[in-house]
Structure formats: C-alpha cells, structure tokens
C-alpha cells in the first residue's frame, strides 16, 4: 500500500531534549504538535491527512522506509 497514511518514521533520541515537531498540511504550514524526547526514548510518528512534515531537532537517529538518518552526519 502506498497510501500516505501508512508512512511512519521512528525517532530514537541520542541525547536529552530532542524535539519532534509535526507540521500541518495545506496552504499554510504550521506547527501542530511537539514532543520532547530524552536519551534512549523512541517515538513512532505517522504522516496523516493533517501532518505533511516532521521536523527533528537534536541528536537522534531517524528510521524510515528509505533508510536511517543520523542528525549528526
């Protein structure tokens, strides 16, 4: 299934205070949700009808179906 609602990412914090921010879909992109993760915490996020982008601030590993992104590289 290539439905937008099936795309997930996993964010694993490598340090305290990692921020995961959801951005809205539509004409005006806005922040609609924010979570703070501490070292070792994991968050699973899904792209939805309301979430078009996810921004990660801080040292983290981001796992997607396209591979793994290390925010420090």
Buried (B, 14 or more C-beta within 10 A) or exposed (E): EEEEEEBEBBBBBBBEEBBBBBBBBEEEEEEEEEEBBEBEBEBEBEBEEEBBEBEBEBBBBBBEEEEEBEBEE
